[in-house]
Amino acid sequence: MALLTRHWDRRGSGGLAFTEIGFGSAPLGNLYRAIPDATADAILAAAWEGGVRYFDTAPLYGLGLAETRLNRFLRGRPRDSYVLSTKVGRLLRACRPDARDGFGKWFEVPARKEQYDYSHDGVLRSLEASLERLGVDRIDILYAHDLDVFNHRSQQALDGRLAEFMGGGYRALVRLRDEGTIGAFGAGINEWQPCQWLAERGDFDLFLLAGRYTLLEQEALATFLPLCQRRGIGIVIGGPYNSGILATGARPGAFYNYDPAPQAVLDRVGRIEAHCRAHGVRLVEAAFQFPLRHPAVVSVIPGGQGTEEMAANLAAAGATIPPALWAALKAEGLMRPDAPVE
């Protein structure tokens, strides 16, 4: 299967070719449940056979497990045949098994503790460790990870981390890019506001925005996405299903932002889903296809913990959405009128 690709070349240096569907590897880190190595390999094989050639990972995912599982799968494949991104901002420290981080979130993972470090040296150490775990000699994109209130718990704490990053880690990323050690850099964040703050203060190439430009949420259209479009900054969309509800629909127990969805969200998704049914479209197809309509978006990277989910994501990537659906959602106030849909 040949997936559509989007060529991004902000700096005129050749750029990168992103498949419109990428692979988000958090589930390979045994997120919320353990999966055997054989299952992880099968999911990756299904993605590759489906045409996926963009793979995103991070030290956080399974405390290094996702990177090592990607190592085994990508080994032997021509390095120029895929795009690979990982993240910086956390260092992993070995510890006793009973003292590791992530109990209840990561299952059957290495005994390691996370340490936030957005400094110049911290970024370099993080890159070195990721290269070792991934078994590659270069990374195409490095994202500064989780510079948001969601992770740092307060605006004051986030402000301190942003200052640490811009005073240290950012300089390391610029140098790594200028030297050709990495092809591009940016930030992988759960909120569009810190992305805009960074874009206004630095020379960023790409942002991985998780869950904040979806069929359900489009506030980023007001100022952030237009800024990216003007500057040629690429956007990778993570969490296109808002952690579940745009894939499962508004059923009882559906998840939104990693928690059970509140009633207002259930009601809104139910209305969106009704319009999808009326136009012969599955909700998950519309949810996947919607972000790709924005000209700044280069790839959408849903997660998947099984081959069936991977197959569903590939099917959604190939779906055709009638323009009348977007028009109906806008007419009902379920989508911003300025959302690109062509």
N, C-alpha and C positions, 0 to 999 in steps of 0.2 A: 504494500500500500504506500502511495506517495502522498505525504501531507504537504499542504501549502507551506511555503517558507516566507519569511519577511526579512529582508536584508536591512541591517542597521549599520550606518557608517557615519557617525557624527563628526569624527575627526579627520575624515578623508584618508584613513590609513588602511583601508580594505574592509574593515568592519567585521561583523559577525552575521551568520545566517541562522535565524531562529525558526524552528518549526512552530506553527501556530499553536500546537499543543506541546507543552513541555512536561517533564516528569518532576514532580515534587516528591522528594525522598523521605520526608518525615515518617511516613508509615513504615519504611524500611528500618527505622530505628525502634521498632516495636512500640509504636505510639498507642497507648491504651490497651494493647494486647500483644502478646508475643506471636510472631509468625516464624516458622522454621526457615532455615537457609534455603531449602528447596523451593518454598513458596516465594520467597524474595526473588530468587533467580527466575522463577516462572513469570512473575509480574514484570520484571525488567525485560525478559525475552519477549513478552507480549507487547510491551511498549516499543521495543526496537523493531519487531516484525511489523508493527503498525505504522512505522515510519518516524517515530519520535527520535529526535536527535539533539534535544536540549535537556540537560539533566542538572537539577539544582539540588544542593545539599547543604549541610552545615555541621560544625562540630557538635552543636546542641542535640541533633537528632540521634537519640539513642546513646548519647554521651560518646560519640565516635563510631557507633555501630553502623549507621547509614553510610558513612564514608568508606568503611572497610568492606561493606557489602558491594558498594559500587566498584571498588577496586577489583574485586573478583570478577565482576561482570564485564567491566570495560577493558580488562587486561587482554592484550592481543588485538583489540580493535584499533584501526588507524586513528591516531590522535586528531588528525584533521577532519575526521568524519563526524564529529559531534562537538557541541558547545557545552562547557562545564563551568558551573558557578558554585562557589562555596562562600562562607561568611567568616567575618572576624568580629572581635568584641568580647569573646569568651575564651578563656584558656581552661583546659581540662587538667585536673590534678588527680593522680592516683590516690586512693584512700581505702579504708577497710570496707568490705562489702556492706556492712550494716550502717555505714556513714555516708553512703553515696547520695547524690541528689536524684530527684525525679521519681521517688516511690509514688505509685498510684498513677503515674503518667507514662513512664518508660518501664518496660518489663523485660527481665532477663537481659540486662545490658551490663557493660563493663562497670567496675567499681571506680567511679570518678566523681569529683566535685567540680562544679562550674565556678569560675572566677571572672567576673567582668573585668575587662582590661581593654580600653580604647586608646591606649597610649601608642606612641611610635614603635617602641620595642615590642609591646604586646601584639600589635598587628603583625610584625615580622615573625614573632614566635608562633603565632596562630597559623600563619601561612605555611611556615616550615612543617608544623605538625600535620596540617591537612595534606600537604604534598606527600608526606610519608604514609598517612592512612589511605589516601587515594591511589598511591602508587603511580603518580604521573609526574612529569617534569615541569608542567605549567598549568595555570588556571586561567580560563578566559575572562572571568568576571569575579571580582571580590566585592561582596556587599558588607557594609557595616551593619551588624545584626541588632535588631530590637532596640533602637534608640527611640523609645516611645514611653508614654505614661503607663500604658498597660503593663509593661515589664518592670519599670522602675518605680511605680506606685505613686509618684507625686510629680508635679511640674518642677518643684525645686530640685528633686533628685535627678530628674531628666536634664534640667539645665546644667547641672554639674557634669553629667556624662557627655552632653553635647560640647561643653567647653573642653573637656578632656580630649574628646575626639578631634575637634577642629584644631586644637593646639598640638596634637601629637599624631594620632592615627591617620588623620587626613593627609598630613605631609608625607607619611610613609606610603600611602596609596598613590599619591601624585608621583612620587619618585619611582615606585614600582611600575607604574604605567609608562612613564617617560623612558624608563630603561628597557621596556618591552617584556618585563617579567610577567606582567598580566596585560590582557588586552584592554580591559575597561574596569571601572569601579563605580560603586554606587552605594545604596543602602537598602536593606530589606526590613521593612517596618510595617506595623499594624495600623498606623494612623497617617493620614495624608498631611496633617499640619506640620509634624517634624520634617517630613520630606520637603515641604515647601520652604521651611526655615533653612534647611541645608542647601537646597537649590539656589536660594537667594544669596548664599554666602560662599559657595564653592563651585568648582568646575566638575560637576558630576555627570556621568555618562548615562546611567540607568538607575531606576528605582524599581525594586520588587515591592509592590504595594499589596498587602494581604487583606482581603475582605472589605476594602473601602471604595472599590468601584465595581459594583455588581448590579444585577437587575433589581436589587433591593435598596442599594445605597449609591447615590450619585453626587454627594456634596463636593467631591473633589473636582467636579466640573466648574465650580465657581471661579477658582483662581489657580489651583495647582496644575491641573492638566493643561490649561492654556499656556501657562509658563513653560511647561515641558515641551509643548508643541513648538513654541517660538524658538526654543534653544536646541531643538533636536535631541532632547533627552528621551531615551526609550523607556517604556513602562512594561514590566512583566507583572501580570496579575496573578497573585496567589489567592487562595481561598475564594474562588468564584462562586461557590455555593454557600458562602457565609457559615462555614463549618457544618453544613448538612442540610439545612431546611430547603435550600433551592434545588437540592437533588431529591430529597425524600418527599417534598411537599409539606403542607401544613397539617401533618398528622400529629396526634397526641405524642408528646415526648420528643418532638423534633428539636434539633439543636440549632442554636443561633449564637455565634461567638463563644462556642465551647460550653454553653450552658443551655438548659431547657429554654425554648423560645417563649418570651412573654406573649400575652394574648394579643397585644396590638400588632406584633410581628406576624403571629399566626393568621390574624385576620387579613393583613395586607397581602401576605403570600397566597392565602386562599383566593383572593380576588385576582391576583396575577395568574394563578394556576387556572382559574375558570376561563380567562381569556385565551390562555394557551390551548386548552381543550377545544374551545370554540373554533380555533384556527388549525386544529389537527397537529399541534406541536406539543412535544413533551416539555414539561417545565425545565428539566435538566438541560435540554437542548438550547432553549432560549437563554438560560442562565450562562451556559458556556459561550454561546455566540455573541451575546450582547457586548462584553468588553472589547472584543476584537473589532467592533465597528469604530472605535476611536482611533484616529490616525497615529497617535503616539504609542499605542499598544503593540508590542512585538510578539508576545506569547502569553498564553494562559496556562497555568500549571496546577491543575487539580491534583489532589492526592488519591491514593487508592490502595487498599489493603488486601486486594485479591485480584485474580485475573478477570473476574466478572466485572468488577468496578473499572478496571483498565479498559475492558472492551466497551463498557458504557461510555467512558470518557471519549474513546476514539469514535464511537458512533455519534456522540454529540458534536464532535469536531467536524464531522462530515455532513451534519444536518443542514437542510435548507429551510430558512425561516421566511415566511411570507411577509412582505412589508406591511400588510394590513394589520399584523399583530402589533408591531411597534406603534403604528398609528392609533390603534385601539387603546393601548396602554397609556399613551400620552393624552388621549382624549379623556380618559378616566382619572387623570392625575396620578397615575401609578408609575410614571416615569417623567423625569425632567424634560421640559419641552426642547431644551437645547442639547439633549443627548444625541450624539451622532448615531445614525442607524443605517447608513448606506453601505 
